[in-house]
Amino acid sequence: MADQQGYGLLKGKKGLIFGALDERSIAWRIALACKREGAEFSLSNAPVALRFGDLDELSEETGAEVFPCDVTNEDEIEELMQNVKEEHGKIDFMLHAIGMSPNVRKKQDYKELNYQWMQQTMDISAISLHKVIRYADEADILADGGSIVALSYIGAHRIFSKYSDMNDAKALLESIARNYGSRLADRGIRVNTVSQAPTRTSAGKGIKGFDGMYTFADKIAPMGNPTADECADYCVTLFSDLTRKVTMQNLYHDGGFVTSGIDEQMINDLAKIYADDEGDE
Ligand SMILES: NC(=O)c1ccc[n+]([C@@H]2O[C@H](COP(=O)([O-])OP(=O)(O)OC[C@H]3O[C@@H](n4cnc5c(N)ncnc54)[C@H](O)[C@@H]3O)[C@@H](O)[C@H]2O)c1
């Protein structure tokens, strides 16, 4: 869909998109979909990501200005919001697609978490949602009737051992979305999280065992894992006026994974595997 003609769902809307690093990033695909639907927006990422990523390419393709900002640094967030204000005045949508855990990166066992790293995980991946909403609000750039979306993962509710303290961070992220959503609701501003299935991106690749998690979800979900472009289309609907009263929700975009148990095919396959095992004994 991202390459096709859009529906003009975001015509006249302005936004701010965090987290596009390279063309596989979910935020990158969302930026392309927003452009296709007629939006104007700015892009932001950490200074180090601007040095090593390909954001200039996306900026050229979408005509979006790029503003550096490490979301753990409040001064940088404050400055970013002033830059966005000068660029757009008010914004109608904001995407938080930011996540990183030093414990996951360095393969630290959950029972032996490094707490300093854990605090970094929380700050970068969850508390930053509070910070960017707060400083956008204080700069008075959030338009009434707008929409804020942060990307989450089912690990917030279920145990995915390799996701380690990112499971905890996503639980906090979803809680912040609900709590801030309740405080912005009187202005018609929605705050939601989209819980996306495993997707092959830089952040995904950084998780040991990611391929196993990807295949497991893909096999269980009746529709299979949705792609980053499909996630982008879903996010467009949430930024649009078609979802004006959807707020304080965690919305699954996972091909049906979250409500699935086991199907006939899998029962038969498992029965075969275990029959073979018994035969080997
Ligand atoms: N890939 C998956 O399987 C998957 C599944 C569900 C949810 N998500 C979530 O989607 C979001 C986007 O991740 P992605 O998979 O597209 O990977 P990605 O690596 O492309 O994006 C993560 C982004 O976070 C940015 N970031 C890290 N530290 C930062 C900081 N201090 N300040 C500002 N930005 C910082 C990175 O530069 C990067 O652009 C994340 O929240 C991730 O947890 C990913």
The ligand as an SDF file (V2000), in Angstrom:
LIG
                    3D

 44 48  0  0  0  0  0  0  0  0999 V2000
   10.6920   -4.6260   15.3200 N   0  0  0  0  0  0  0  0  0  0  0  0
    9.7900   -5.2570   16.0650 C   0  0  0  0  0  0  0  0  0  0  0  0
    9.6870   -6.4940   16.0610 O   0  0  0  0  0  0  0  0  0  0  0  0
    8.8360   -4.4450   16.9050 C   0  0  0  0  0  0  0  0  0  0  0  0
    7.6300   -5.0400   17.3530 C   0  0  0  0  0  0  0  0  0  0  0  0
    6.7690   -4.2910   18.1640 C   0  0  0  0  0  0  0  0  0  0  0  0
    7.1130   -2.9820   18.5160 C   0  0  0  0  0  0  0  0  0  0  0  0
    8.2900   -2.4440   18.0660 N   0  0  0  0  0  0  0  0  0  0  0  0
    8.6110   -1.0730   18.4790 C   0  0  0  0  0  0  0  0  0  0  0  0
    8.6390   -0.2350   17.3570 O   0  0  0  0  0  0  0  0  0  0  0  0
    9.4260    0.9140   17.6640 C   0  0  0  0  0  0  0  0  0  0  0  0
   10.3780    1.1910   16.5120 C   0  0  0  0  0  0  0  0  0  0  0  0
   11.3260    0.1500   16.4270 O   0  0  0  0  0  0  0  0  0  0  0  0
   11.8030   -0.5240   15.0650 P   0  0  0  0  0  0  0  0  0  0  0  0
   11.5520   -1.9640   15.1940 O   0  0  0  0  0  0  0  0  0  0  0  0
   11.2640    0.2190   13.8930 O   0  0  0  0  0  0  0  0  0  0  0  0
   13.3970   -0.3940   15.1380 O   0  0  0  0  0  0  0  0  0  0  0  0
   14.4010    0.8090   14.8110 P   0  0  0  0  0  0  0  0  0  0  0  0
   15.7050    0.3920   15.3620 O   0  0  0  0  0  0  0  0  0  0  0  0
   14.3520    1.1350   13.3770 O   0  0  0  0  0  0  0  0  0  0  0  0
   13.8140    2.0400   15.6570 O   0  0  0  0  0  0  0  0  0  0  0  0
   14.1600    2.3060   17.0030 C   0  0  0  0  0  0  0  0  0  0  0  0
   14.5050    3.7810   17.0510 C   0  0  0  0  0  0  0  0  0  0  0  0
   14.7110    4.2600   18.3930 O   0  0  0  0  0  0  0  0  0  0  0  0
   15.6690    5.3100   18.2630 C   0  0  0  0  0  0  0  0  0  0  0  0
   16.2800    5.6740   19.5500 N   0  0  0  0  0  0  0  0  0  0  0  0
   16.9930    4.8580   20.3930 C   0  0  0  0  0  0  0  0  0  0  0  0
   17.4610    5.5890   21.4210 N   0  0  0  0  0  0  0  0  0  0  0  0
   17.0220    6.8630   21.2420 C   0  0  0  0  0  0  0  0  0  0  0  0
   17.1800    8.0700   21.9970 C   0  0  0  0  0  0  0  0  0  0  0  0
   17.8710    8.1030   23.1530 N   0  0  0  0  0  0  0  0  0  0  0  0
   16.5920    9.2150   21.5070 N   0  0  0  0  0  0  0  0  0  0  0  0
   15.8890    9.1900   20.3640 C   0  0  0  0  0  0  0  0  0  0  0  0
   15.6920    8.0730   19.6190 N   0  0  0  0  0  0  0  0  0  0  0  0
   16.2770    6.9300   20.0610 C   0  0  0  0  0  0  0  0  0  0  0  0
   16.6970    4.6850   17.3130 C   0  0  0  0  0  0  0  0  0  0  0  0
   17.6240    5.6330   16.8030 O   0  0  0  0  0  0  0  0  0  0  0  0
   15.7890    4.0970   16.2710 C   0  0  0  0  0  0  0  0  0  0  0  0
   15.4910    5.0270   15.2400 O   0  0  0  0  0  0  0  0  0  0  0  0
   10.1160    0.6180   18.9960 C   0  0  0  0  0  0  0  0  0  0  0  0
    9.3770    1.2020   20.0560 O   0  0  0  0  0  0  0  0  0  0  0  0
   10.0060   -0.8970   19.0840 C   0  0  0  0  0  0  0  0  0  0  0  0
   10.0730   -1.3780   20.3990 O   0  0  0  0  0  0  0  0  0  0  0  0
    9.1370   -3.1390   17.2680 C   0  0  0  0  0  0  0  0  0  0  0  0
  1  2  1  0
  2  3  2  0
  2  4  1  0
  4  5  1  0
  4 44  2  0
  5  6  2  0
  6  7  1  0
  7  8  2  0
  8  9  1  0
  8 44  1  0
  9 10  1  0
  9 42  1  0
 10 11  1  0
 11 12  1  0
 11 40  1  0
 12 13  1  0
 13 14  1  0
 14 15  2  0
 14 16  1  0
 14 17  1  0
 17 18  1  0
 18 19  2  0
 18 20  1  0
 18 21  1  0
 21 22  1  0
 22 23  1  0
 23 24  1  0
 23 38  1  0
 24 25  1  0
 25 26  1  0
 25 36  1  0
 26 27  1  0
 26 35  1  0
 27 28  2  0
 28 29  1  0
 29 30  1  0
 29 35  2  0
 30 31  1  0
 30 32  2  0
 32 33  1  0
 33 34  2  0
 34 35  1  0
 36 37  1  0
 36 38  1  0
 38 39  1  0
 40 41  1  0
 40 42  1  0
 42 43  1  0
M  CHG  2   8   1  16  -1
M  END
$$$$
